[in-house]
């Protein structure tokens, strides 16, 4: 006995409706993949910017803590070039309740959008050690040998 499908031309392949449904499913899948790849790119760019901004802020805070003079209170802003990109940073130095400490807040943003802060680092800065005195003796520790 012969099958009914072999005798009918309708069983030879996909119908137009079946082909369209298959194309719609493939298109939806490709759109989902495209959306996820786009989100991955946006996230990786943001993480790169955030990482570089944290390095810039930490470097500036380190500069402030190792310089030979105690930073004056107030604000300072500047633009720098780092990793092939323009950046903007703002440093706010303020007094604290402890007489020998000042607070430094360093905020970093992209040069083309200085209002959108990417990263902020805060730290405490002590006055520099007076010349000729070892840090331990200056702090009043009796075990200082120099």
N, C-alpha and C positions, 0 to 999 in steps of 0.2 A: 504494500500500500504506500502510496506516495503522500508526502506531507503537504498540507494545505499551503504552507508558506512558499514552497518551491513553485507552486503554480501561480501565485499572485505576485504582481510586480510591486505591491506595497511592502512586501517583506524584504526587499532587496537592500535597504539601507535605512539611514535615519530620515525621519520626516523633517520638514523645515522647522516645525515647532520644537522638536527635540534638539536640533542643531542650535537654535536660538537660545534655548534654556541652557544648554551646555556652554555657549559663549557668555551668557550672563553670569553663570557661576564662575567661570574662569576670570572674567573681568572683575567681579567682586573680590575674588581672591587676590588678584594683582593689585587692586586698590588697597587692600589691607596690608599687603607686603610693602607697597610704596609708602603708606602712612607710617608704618613702623620704622622703615629706613629713614624717613624724614625726621621722625622723633629722635632716633639715634643720633643723627647728625647734629640736630639742635642741642641735644643734651651733651654731646661730646665737646662742642664749641663752648658751651657754658662752663663745663668743668675745666676746660683748658684756661678760659679767662679767669675763673675763680682761683685756680691754682697759681697762675702768674700774679694776680692781684695780691694773694696772700704772701708770696715771696717778696714782692715790692714793699708791702707794709712791714713785714718782719725785718727786711733789710734796713728800712728807714728807722725803725725802732732801735735796731742794733747800733746804727750810726749815732743816734742820739745818746745812747747809753755809754758809748766808748769815747765820745769826744772829750777834749780837755777842759771844756767849760760847761757849766750847768745851763741847760736851755732856759731862756726867758719865758715867762708865761705869755700866752697869746696864741694866735693862729698863724699858720704859714701854709701857702699853697704853691704848687709848682707843677710843671709838666715835664715828663721824662720820656725817653725812648727806651723800651725794654723788649727784648725778643722780637724785634722788627715791628713793634706796634707803639703808638702813642698812648701814654697813660697820664692821668691826672691824680695827684694825691693832695691830701689836706692833713696837716698835723695840728692838733689842738693840745697845747701844754697848759695844765691847770695845777693849782696848789692843792695839797691834801691836808688832812688834819695832822699828819706827821710832819714835823718841820724839815726833816732831811729827805723828803720824798716829793717828787712831782709826778703827776699823772700825764701820760702821753697817749692820745688817741689818734691813730693813723688810719685814714679812710682812703681807699683807692677806687678809681673808676676809669672807664675808658676815656681817652682824650676827646673823642667826638660826642660823648654823652656824659659830661661831668656830674650831672645831677643824679644819675643812677649808680649808686655805690655798690661795688661788687664785693668788697671785703673790708672789714674794720678790725684792727688789732689794737688792744690797749695794754699798756705796761706802766710800771713804776720805775722812775729814774732817780738814782741817788746822785749827790754831788760827786765830782771827781775827787780822787785821792790827792791831797796836797803834795806838791813836789818834794821828793826826798823822804817821804814817810811811807812805810809799808802799809798796805791796807789793813793788816791785822792790828798794828799798833794804833792806827788812826781810829779804829773801831773800839779801842780801849781794852783789847784782849792782852792779858799779861804774858801769854805764851808766844808773843811775836819775837822773833830772833833778830830781825833787821832793824 
